[in-house]
Amino acid sequence: MRIFIPGVNGFIGNALVRRIIAETDWYVTGIDVDKDRLERELLTNDRFEFHHGDMSISREWVEFQVKRCDVVIPLAAIAIPVLYIEKPLKVFQLDFMENLHIVEHAARYEKRIIFPSTSEVYGMVGDAHFREDESNCVTGPINKHRWIYSCAKQLLDRVIHAYRYEQGLNYTLFRPFNWTGPGLDRIEQAHKIGHSRVVTKFIANIMHNEPINLVDGGEQRRCFTYLDDGIEGMMRIIRNKDNKADGEIFNLGNPNGDLSMRELADLLIGLYAAHPRAKKFPFTAGTRVVDGKTYYGAGYQDIPMRRPSIDKARELLGWEPQTSLEDSMRQTLNWFLDLDGDK
Ligand SMILES: NC(=O)c1ccc[n+]([C@@H]2O[C@H](COP(=O)([O-])OP(=O)(O)OC[C@H]3O[C@@H](n4cnc5c(N)ncnc54)[C@H](O)[C@@H]3O)[C@@H](O)[C@H]2O)c1
């Protein structure tokens, strides 16, 4: 099998390609504008072909790769909340327009597509557990432009579904719920306000002994999912035993990884205190409450909670997260601390 992965250097992409090369005899071709997460050992592997470039410039090359592969997994996107507010057009152009070309190629060349949707498509729906085929997708007013990411993903989900409905496109959509783990972000991204994911931001604050910002009090709840568990779900989708993933959407999230941002801060502070580095560099800065509109800008609107139903993934993929929230956060924190060394 040959798999084509745009965005292969990303948090999910590089973990997926490492797993594929280690566990299967499949071939992978990838493209990314960066390559810092791809280890030399991987870049020199005979079954991995890497193109260092921008998919919006290398469009013909991208089309050729879709034509040549068996499965395409387009992972390139902007997936950092502050950029939905600062650069909504960039989000639309990459997350929707560029990925639309790939969807169209997959339909034209009759290739299987495994597409990353997101837990954000459910938006502000009030369901206790979000269900792939029943929950509504509820977004806010147009001037809250943070919803552009959710809407771009949702519309692509619908386009992909329509291609199956009208032309038989073979797709599977998966919706990651806040995956976390080693390799999450670059720690230096966390220094630009908000330019990283929340776990990275909190860890950077702890490492630099700066107060952790709890936006609007930090009562928002999210379900964090360990990267390896998510990748296991993707591997099951790619293997597609008895074709059970065809035409399906799967939430890949850990319903037991549910906690508020305030609780997340407390958990990370506690885990850090138990780490030997804390003796030399204790964290004393604590937390502080900041106003969401001041912190993110006027286009901000938040979602109080987000919890997946994983009944379908359990039933059709036999998938279930294996890693506890605490282990998941410990591994993520330790990865950042190891990177930083004994500074
Ligand atoms: N990580 C999560 O928890 C999560 C949650 C929901 C959805 N997703 C979706 O999963 C996918 C992968 O997420 P991720 O966490 O790995 O994101 P990421 O930001 O770590 O990776 C995206 C990769 O795409 C690359 N890229 C961006 N523009 C490109 C271009 N023009 N040409 C080539 N490469 C380009 C980036 O350099 C980066 O390596 C995204 O579509 C994201 O929306 C992720």
The ligand as an ORCA input file, in Angstrom:
! r2SCAN-3c Opt
* xyz 0 1
  N      -3.915     17.697     17.084
  C      -5.197     17.665     17.368
  O      -5.607     17.419     18.500
  C      -6.211     17.893     16.273
  C      -7.549     18.088     16.663
  C      -8.515     18.239     15.669
  C      -8.150     18.205     14.339
  N      -6.845     18.052     13.998
  C      -6.523     18.054     12.556
  O      -5.553     17.056     12.259
  C      -4.665     17.533     11.241
  C      -3.227     17.435     11.725
  O      -3.112     18.165     12.943
  P      -1.708     18.370     13.680
  O      -2.010     18.505     15.126
  O      -0.731     17.355     13.221
  O      -1.314     19.828     13.108
  P       0.154     20.440     12.911
  O      -0.009     21.912     12.840
  O       1.086     19.886     13.921
  O       0.577     19.870     11.483
  C       0.186     20.440     10.266
  C       1.378     20.340      9.325
  O       1.007     20.901      8.058
  C       2.126     21.576      7.549
  N       1.711     22.567      6.544
  C       1.046     23.722      6.751
  N       0.874     24.369      5.597
  C       1.422     23.593      4.623
  C       1.561     23.736      3.212
  N       1.064     24.790      2.579
  N       2.197     22.758      2.536
  C       2.705     21.673      3.173
  N       2.606     21.498      4.515
  C       1.977     22.452      5.232
  C       2.748     22.245      8.773
  O       4.104     22.606      8.538
  C       2.599     21.138      9.812
  O       3.755     20.320      9.856
  C      -5.124     18.956     10.915
  O      -5.985     18.926      9.810
  C      -5.908     19.372     12.132
  O      -6.887     20.339     11.823
  C      -5.874     17.893     14.939
*
